[in-house]
Amino acid sequence: MKVILIADVKKVGQRGSVLTVADGYALNVLIPQKKAILATPENLKKHERSRAATERRSDASRAEAEALLAALDQRTITIPVKSGPTGTLFKALTARDIVAAIKTELGVELAETALVLPSPIKHTGTHEVPVVAGDKRARLVLEIG
């Protein structure tokens, strides 16, 4: 029986796959557990339309991420902070603080997870922070002081 998987099924296939399985397995397991639907011509058309729409959204978000990284690459963001006489910050800078500074200075929305910050920044000076979106990377320069 031909079915369209609507959920990942171990040892069978991934979501969105159109495949042929045993009639009993489809009727007694996959369809009742809402892990698959019958591959009727109507369902196949719906599946193809939703797959195409998902692909368009993915392409749009990929282009948006590339534009964002191009805007951030090698840019310098200045973050004024209070520090001690040796340059040690009173409060460590986290990804949340850096994202807020980017939004304030450049007007760009960025997810905290896009910043690759191994540990919070605790000293004044110049720091390079990698920014990742998908498989693209950029470097953001921070002036802490």
C-alpha positions in Angstrom: 0.0 0.0 0.0 1.4 3.4 -0.9 1.5 6.0 2.0 2.8 9.4 2.7 4.6 9.6 6.0 3.5 12.6 8.2 6.0 11.8 10.9 9.4 10.2 11.1 9.1 6.4 11.6 12.2 4.5 12.8 13.4 1.9 10.2 10.7 3.0 7.7 11.4 6.5 6.6 11.3 10.2 7.2 8.5 12.7 7.3 7.3 13.6 3.8 8.4 10.3 2.2 6.1 8.6 -0.2 6.7 4.8 0.0 5.1 1.4 -0.3 4.6 -0.6 2.9 2.7 -3.8 3.7 -1.1 -3.3 3.7 -1.5 -4.6 7.3 1.3 -2.4 8.6 -0.3 0.7 7.0 -3.8 -0.1 8.1 -3.0 -1.3 11.6 0.0 0.8 12.7 0.9 3.8 10.6 -2.6 5.2 9.8 -4.2 4.7 13.2 -1.2 6.2 14.9 -1.4 9.2 12.6 2.1 8.6 11.2 1.0 8.3 7.6 -1.9 9.0 5.2 -2.9 7.1 2.1 -1.2 8.2 -1.0 -4.3 9.1 -3.0 -4.0 11.5 -6.0 -5.5 14.3 -3.9 -3.2 13.7 -0.9 -0.2 13.5 -3.3 -1.1 16.9 -4.8 -1.4 18.4 -1.3 1.9 16.9 -0.3 3.6 18.3 -3.3 2.2 21.8 -2.7 3.2 21.8 0.9 6.7 20.6 0.0 7.1 23.3 -2.6 5.9 26.0 -0.1 8.4 24.7 2.5 11.2 24.9 0.0 10.3 28.5 -0.9 10.2 29.5 2.7 13.6 27.8 3.3 15.1 29.6 0.3 13.8 32.9 1.6 15.1 32.4 5.1 18.5 31.3 3.7 18.7 34.5 1.6 17.7 36.6 4.6 20.4 34.9 6.8 23.0 35.6 4.1 22.0 39.3 3.9 22.1 39.5 7.7 25.6 38.0 7.8 26.8 40.3 5.1 25.5 43.3 7.1 27.4 42.0 10.2 30.6 40.8 8.7 33.6 42.7 10.0 31.4 45.4 11.6 32.6 47.0 14.8 30.1 47.3 17.7 31.0 49.5 20.6 29.6 48.4 24.0 30.2 50.8 26.9 30.5 49.0 30.2 31.8 49.7 33.7 35.1 48.1 34.6 37.7 48.0 37.3 41.2 49.6 37.0 42.6 46.4 35.5 40.0 46.2 32.7 37.9 43.5 34.4 34.2 44.0 33.8 31.8 44.4 36.8 29.3 42.3 34.9 30.3 39.7 32.2 28.8 40.3 28.7 26.7 37.4 27.5 25.1 36.7 24.1 22.0 38.4 25.2 23.9 41.7 26.0 25.6 41.5 22.6 22.4 40.9 20.7 20.8 43.9 22.5 23.8 46.1 21.5 23.6 44.9 17.9 19.9 45.8 17.8 20.5 49.2 19.4 23.4 50.1 17.1 22.5 48.5 13.8 18.8 47.9 14.2 19.3 44.3 13.2 17.4 41.4 14.9 19.6 38.5 15.7 19.0 35.3 17.6 21.3 34.7 20.6 22.1 31.2 19.3 23.7 32.8 16.2 26.5 34.1 18.3 29.3 31.5 18.9 30.4 32.8 22.3 32.5 30.1 24.2 32.3 32.0 27.4 31.0 35.4 28.6 33.3 38.3 27.9 34.9 39.5 31.2 37.6 42.0 30.0 37.7 45.3 28.1 39.3 45.4 24.7 38.6 44.2 21.2 37.0 40.8 20.8 36.0 38.9 17.7 32.8 37.0 17.9 31.8 34.5 15.2 28.2 34.7 13.9 26.7 31.6 12.3 23.5 31.3 10.3 23.0 27.9 8.6 26.3 27.0 7.0 27.4 30.6 6.6 29.8 32.4 9.0 30.7 36.0 9.7 33.0 37.8 12.2 31.7 40.6 14.4 34.2 42.8 16.1 33.3 44.1 19.6 34.9 47.1 21.2 34.3 46.7 25.0 35.1 49.7 27.1 
